[in-house]
């Protein structure tokens, strides 16, 4: 999970851990890229609005390096233009904050 809002990221990460997920957090674009390249996760939850680089640029970078990773935009931006831009950047899914945990759990569930 990459989000510059430390409190929100840590709270959601803790909740996901309680659901049985292995979660790592990063609180900026650069550290998020580095952590994802090191860990090679199945799924990356990625905020769009961060001070050091936007999530669209991070998604493009991760998509180029981690072809099999599912990228999920987790953002306050929910208009059609934002969803379109996230698809163009390589995101697989676009969820708006506050996140619907049932919807997030569906994305995180292993394929049946």
C-alpha positions in Angstrom: 0.0 0.0 0.0 1.4 3.4 -1.0 -0.2 6.5 0.5 1.3 9.7 1.9 -1.4 9.9 4.5 0.4 7.8 7.1 -2.5 7.5 9.6 -5.0 6.4 6.9 -2.5 3.9 5.3 -1.6 2.4 8.6 -5.2 2.0 9.8 -6.2 0.3 6.5 -3.1 -1.9 6.6 -3.9 -3.0 10.1 -7.5 -3.8 9.1 -6.3 -5.8 6.2 -3.9 -7.7 8.4 -6.8 -8.6 10.7 -8.5 -10.0 7.5 -5.4 -12.2 7.1 -3.5 -10.3 4.4 0.3 -9.6 4.4 0.5 -5.9 4.0 3.5 -3.5 3.7 3.1 0.2 3.6 5.1 3.0 2.0 4.3 6.7 2.4 5.6 8.3 -0.8 6.0 7.5 -4.4 9.7 6.8 -4.3 9.6 4.5 -1.3 6.5 2.9 -2.8 8.3 2.1 -6.0 11.3 0.8 -4.2 9.3 -1.4 -1.9 7.1 -2.8 -4.7 10.2 -3.7 -6.8 11.8 -5.3 -3.8 8.7 -7.3 -2.6 7.1 -8.0 -6.0 3.6 -8.1 -4.5 0.5 -9.6 -6.1 -1.5 -6.4 -5.5 -0.5 -2.7 -5.0 -3.0 -0.3 -3.5 -1.9 3.1 -4.6 -3.0 6.7 -3.8 -3.1 9.1 -6.7 -2.3 12.4 -5.0 1.1 12.3 -3.3 3.6 15.2 -3.0 6.7 13.6 -4.5 5.0 12.1 -7.7 1.5 11.3 -8.6 0.1 7.8 -8.5 -0.4 7.8 -12.3 3.4 8.1 -12.8 4.0 5.5 -10.1 1.5 3.1 -11.8 3.2 3.6 -15.2 6.6 2.8 -13.6 5.3 -0.3 -11.7 3.4 -1.5 -14.8 6.6 -1.5 -16.8 8.5 -3.4 -14.1 5.8 -5.6 -12.5 3.7 -7.0 -15.4 1.8 -9.5 -13.3 1.0 -7.2 -10.4 -2.6 -5.9 -10.0 -2.6 -2.2 -9.5 -5.5 -0.6 -7.6 -6.0 3.1 -7.4 -7.3 4.0 -3.9 -8.0 7.7 -4.1 -10.4 10.5 -3.3 -10.6 11.2 -7.1 -13.7 9.5 -8.4 -14.8 11.4 -11.5 -15.0 9.7 -14.9 -11.9 11.6 -16.1 -9.9 10.3 -13.1 -11.0 6.7 -13.8 -10.1 7.1 -17.4 -6.7 8.5 -16.5 -6.0 5.7 -14.1 -6.8 3.1 -16.8 -4.5 4.9 -19.2 -1.7 4.8 -16.5 -2.1 1.0 -16.1 -4.3 0.6 -13.1 -6.5 -2.5 -13.1 -9.1 -1.1 -10.7 -10.1 2.3 -9.3 -11.6 2.6 -5.8 -12.6 5.8 -4.1 -12.0 6.7 -0.5 -13.5 6.0 1.9 -13.1 2.5 0.6 -15.9 0.0 0.6 -14.3 -2.9 2.4 -16.5 -5.5 0.8 -15.4 -4.2 -2.6 -11.8 -4.2 -1.6 -12.0 -7.7 -0.1 -13.4 -9.0 -3.5 -10.3 -7.6 -5.2 -8.0 -9.1 -2.6 -9.6 -12.5 -2.6 -7.7 -15.3 -4.3 -9.2 -16.4 -7.6 -11.6 -19.3 -7.2 
